[in-house]
Amino acid sequence: MTSQRILIYLLRRDLRLSDHPIFHELHKLSQQPQKPFTHVLPLYVFAAQQVEVSGFLCDSEAKSPFPEARSEVGKFWRCGPHRAKFLAEAVWDLKTELEKLGSGLHIRVGMLGQVVKDILEQVKQESEEISVAAIWMTEEEGVEEKREERNVRKEAEKAGVDFKLWLDEKYFIDDRDLPFDKPTDLPDVFTSYRKSVEPLRDAPRKTVPRPSSLPSMPPSVPSQPLPFSTPDTYEGLESALMKPLLEKPPLANPTSFPSHVESAHPFHGGCTAGLKRIQSLIGSGAMTNYKNTRNGLLGTDFSTKLSAWLALGCITARQVHAQLVDFEDGRDSQYKATEGYGKGENKGTAAVRFELLWRDYMRLCTRKFGPRLFRLEGFRNDCSYPWKTPGTKSGGPEVDSMIERFLRGTTGTSLIDASQRELFLTGYTSNRARQNVASFLAKHLGINWKLGAEWYECMLTDYDVSSNWGNWQYVAGVGNDPRGEARVFNPVKQACDYDPQGEYCKAWVEELRALEEPQEIFQPWKVSTEKRRKLELEGLDMVERPLKKIDFIVGGRGRSGHVGGGRYGGSSRPKANGGGAGGKGRGGGNFSARGCFRGRGRNNGAGRGNGQYGRQGMMDKAGGDDIGIETHG
Ligand SMILES: Cc1cc2nc3c(=O)[nH]c(=O)nc-3n(C[C@H](O)[C@H](O)[C@H](O)COP(=O)(O)OP(=O)(O)OC[C@H]3O[C@@H](n4cnc5c(N)ncnc54)[C@H](O)[C@@H]3O)c2cc1C
């Protein structure tokens, strides 16, 4: 009989302590007289196919055994600087919280299956007194994620170690309460799904309590094998993740951070900050007002900004729900002074639940459609779109230039440019802006929507595989939008409706600040020659060579009240009208509003087309072999 029986708990996007079924169970087990495990090794792996790990190499001469973690079409980093930092913060926050409970967190880099294999071998070699008794992890959706699960299970089984895959409980409605048995029974229209689970306020399960103590880590933990080493300080971790992204920035010579504007997402990763954010949103009345403000564009509180914490599992949807219920039922006196306290569900809190259900739905679509999430023809299996794809016959220099300007935010459609710059500089842009950007790329420019999804994957702090790819499909017309091709956003009309004074556009596109007329702010190519000269706008691509002159007469009507996008004109199969030469760069690389990752971007070409590896091979998210493809009815 061995004296140490270790449980390895492999953390993924479940980086929290509260409302965590596994930590809850581990606490309960540790209270029993007969303990199945003597020690628990919480393990977090920076997965090499999704996060670039070459910054963890222990000497500068060493070469990473992994291809660069880049996307398939655009060759973008798969995890850009904003999310890398937020992730580092979340991992470190959890490590600190675990240490307070007598546990800890072991950090590694590599492919999950291989890391588990290494640890099993290292433990075996250490002493006969020590054995790994079980490996636990939480299940996720997504082709790569499923492959990881299979690989870990395989290694566990080979070593004769118990393997358990836990349900992912960070969603609004628990999988055990879904009103259908098979993933394929999920309705193809969100509204039908919603109706099948209403009333939403009654739908979530109760949260599970935060553990008050946890079993300790094994006395000796095997170290990360060469050629990598993992840092033992937060600063070391952040710098290892950032190193390759700084050396090859996602855009060469991007625009610099504009003056007098603040990030809408200045938040830190981790369950501590996430839980505080929920409380502050309820206490400030932002949740109560959410329905009226959610289409905003500027500021931290027009929407919840909970997405990044939810994506990494720093918080759960049912924690958000539970705190809302306490507020609505008047059970938490910290919210006593807040409008709506004790008055039941209000329009704002109901709307937050509605959005959280969208998130659930997107995940269930991934479960239903598997690899189709990443296919150009989408859930609808619609092959009719003549997408322009760089590096193919449908591409060419004109398409390359359009893409370059789309990424930089110099298209000449100001709502798009503002959003793209905001995204690049802060890692966030609002839902309203995202819808317009996706529609612009896919429907106005006719460019392969996957390129946009990949860019979002790189740049978003809140990137989530299902929410991102599902929403891109939806807006591109190949996903679960019943209106499909008919839904085209007119970004000029949308700017009039949601940014009537042009404040958002002017905040992020500094060049426009001297303009006053909405018509000119939203369509700078309409500025007269004389004014261009006077305001030094001459030579700017966005003014002189708009990628697309979108029809809309700005009548200064302000918001029309027509919410939700729709047929605002514009063709769904537009011809691009050509891109000019490279934008008038304003220089300076600067990825964050929070003072991190500043400095001039070096033009050493990490942009589109420069990466050597795509999602093919080890990164084949879209490989059809993994999950049975169901027929989309
Ligand atoms: C093209 C495109 C790409 C997107 N990519 C992502 C992504 O990678 N990750 C992500 O979390 N969301 C994504 N969304 C959905 C949505 O834009 C963000 O969830 C939202 O803007 C995040 O800000 P918030 O937390 O303030 O949202 P709120 O408006 O406060 O909404 C509350 C929560 O509901 C969920 N939610 C809201 N809208 C959606 C939606 N349409 N789909 C799924 N969940 C939703 C989010 O978890 C969000 O935090 C995308 C939307 C589009 C149109």
The ligand as an SDF file (V2000), in Angstrom:
LIG
                    3D

 53 58  0  0  0  0  0  0  0  0999 V2000
  -19.3240   38.7250  -33.5960 C   0  0  0  0  0  0  0  0  0  0  0  0
  -19.5010   38.5160  -32.1090 C   0  0  0  0  0  0  0  0  0  0  0  0
  -18.5230   37.8540  -31.3780 C   0  0  0  0  0  0  0  0  0  0  0  0
  -18.6990   37.6320  -30.0070 C   0  0  0  0  0  0  0  0  0  0  0  0
  -17.7110   36.9670  -29.3040 N   0  0  0  0  0  0  0  0  0  0  0  0
  -17.9100   36.7060  -27.9870 C   0  0  0  0  0  0  0  0  0  0  0  0
  -16.9340   35.9860  -27.2420 C   0  0  0  0  0  0  0  0  0  0  0  0
  -15.9160   35.5320  -27.7510 O   0  0  0  0  0  0  0  0  0  0  0  0
  -17.1540   35.7910  -25.9170 N   0  0  0  0  0  0  0  0  0  0  0  0
  -18.3100   36.2430  -25.3020 C   0  0  0  0  0  0  0  0  0  0  0  0
  -18.4640   36.0400  -24.0890 O   0  0  0  0  0  0  0  0  0  0  0  0
  -19.2450   36.8830  -26.0030 N   0  0  0  0  0  0  0  0  0  0  0  0
  -19.0950   37.1340  -27.3090 C   0  0  0  0  0  0  0  0  0  0  0  0
  -20.0630   37.8090  -28.0040 N   0  0  0  0  0  0  0  0  0  0  0  0
  -21.3420   38.1290  -27.3320 C   0  0  0  0  0  0  0  0  0  0  0  0
  -21.4210   39.5110  -26.6760 C   0  0  0  0  0  0  0  0  0  0  0  0
  -21.0240   40.4920  -27.5720 O   0  0  0  0  0  0  0  0  0  0  0  0
  -20.5590   39.5980  -25.4180 C   0  0  0  0  0  0  0  0  0  0  0  0
  -20.8570   38.5300  -24.5500 O   0  0  0  0  0  0  0  0  0  0  0  0
  -20.8240   40.8770  -24.6600 C   0  0  0  0  0  0  0  0  0  0  0  0
  -20.6110   41.9900  -25.4840 O   0  0  0  0  0  0  0  0  0  0  0  0
  -19.8890   40.9510  -23.4620 C   0  0  0  0  0  0  0  0  0  0  0  0
  -20.0820   42.1420  -22.7460 O   0  0  0  0  0  0  0  0  0  0  0  0
  -20.8940   42.1180  -21.3970 P   0  0  0  0  0  0  0  0  0  0  0  0
  -20.3560   41.0850  -20.4830 O   0  0  0  0  0  0  0  0  0  0  0  0
  -20.9340   43.4930  -20.8910 O   0  0  0  0  0  0  0  0  0  0  0  0
  -22.3220   41.6550  -21.8990 O   0  0  0  0  0  0  0  0  0  0  0  0
  -23.7600   41.9000  -21.2830 P   0  0  0  0  0  0  0  0  0  0  0  0
  -24.5630   42.6410  -22.2760 O   0  0  0  0  0  0  0  0  0  0  0  0
  -23.6680   42.4730  -19.9330 O   0  0  0  0  0  0  0  0  0  0  0  0
  -24.3940   40.4430  -21.2000 O   0  0  0  0  0  0  0  0  0  0  0  0
  -24.3080   39.6320  -20.0150 C   0  0  0  0  0  0  0  0  0  0  0  0
  -23.6570   38.3250  -20.3740 C   0  0  0  0  0  0  0  0  0  0  0  0
  -24.4790   37.6050  -21.2630 O   0  0  0  0  0  0  0  0  0  0  0  0
  -23.6880   36.8820  -22.1930 C   0  0  0  0  0  0  0  0  0  0  0  0
  -24.0100   37.3370  -23.5530 N   0  0  0  0  0  0  0  0  0  0  0  0
  -24.5140   38.5230  -23.9180 C   0  0  0  0  0  0  0  0  0  0  0  0
  -24.7390   38.5570  -25.2470 N   0  0  0  0  0  0  0  0  0  0  0  0
  -24.3620   37.3570  -25.7220 C   0  0  0  0  0  0  0  0  0  0  0  0
  -24.3690   36.7650  -27.0080 C   0  0  0  0  0  0  0  0  0  0  0  0
  -24.8010   37.4060  -28.0880 N   0  0  0  0  0  0  0  0  0  0  0  0
  -23.8900   35.5140  -27.1270 N   0  0  0  0  0  0  0  0  0  0  0  0
  -23.4350   34.8350  -26.0660 C   0  0  0  0  0  0  0  0  0  0  0  0
  -23.4300   35.3420  -24.8300 N   0  0  0  0  0  0  0  0  0  0  0  0
  -23.8850   36.5760  -24.6550 C   0  0  0  0  0  0  0  0  0  0  0  0
  -22.2350   37.1820  -21.8600 C   0  0  0  0  0  0  0  0  0  0  0  0
  -21.7360   36.1530  -21.0560 O   0  0  0  0  0  0  0  0  0  0  0  0
  -22.3270   38.4790  -21.0910 C   0  0  0  0  0  0  0  0  0  0  0  0
  -21.2830   38.6640  -20.1780 O   0  0  0  0  0  0  0  0  0  0  0  0
  -19.8940   38.0690  -29.3730 C   0  0  0  0  0  0  0  0  0  0  0  0
  -20.8610   38.7430  -30.1190 C   0  0  0  0  0  0  0  0  0  0  0  0
  -20.6680   38.9650  -31.4740 C   0  0  0  0  0  0  0  0  0  0  0  0
  -21.7360   39.6850  -32.2450 C   0  0  0  0  0  0  0  0  0  0  0  0
  1  2  1  0
  2  3  1  0
  2 52  2  0
  3  4  2  0
  4  5  1  0
  4 50  1  0
  5  6  2  0
  6  7  1  0
  6 13  1  0
  7  8  2  0
  7  9  1  0
  9 10  1  0
 10 11  2  0
 10 12  1  0
 12 13  2  0
 13 14  1  0
 14 15  1  0
 14 50  1  0
 15 16  1  0
 16 17  1  0
 16 18  1  0
 18 19  1  0
 18 20  1  0
 20 21  1  0
 20 22  1  0
 22 23  1  0
 23 24  1  0
 24 25  2  0
 24 26  1  0
 24 27  1  0
 27 28  1  0
 28 29  2  0
 28 30  1  0
 28 31  1  0
 31 32  1  0
 32 33  1  0
 33 34  1  0
 33 48  1  0
 34 35  1  0
 35 36  1  0
 35 46  1  0
 36 37  1  0
 36 45  1  0
 37 38  2  0
 38 39  1  0
 39 40  1  0
 39 45  2  0
 40 41  1  0
 40 42  2  0
 42 43  1  0
 43 44  2  0
 44 45  1  0
 46 47  1  0
 46 48  1  0
 48 49  1  0
 50 51  2  0
 51 52  1  0
 52 53  1  0
M  END
$$$$
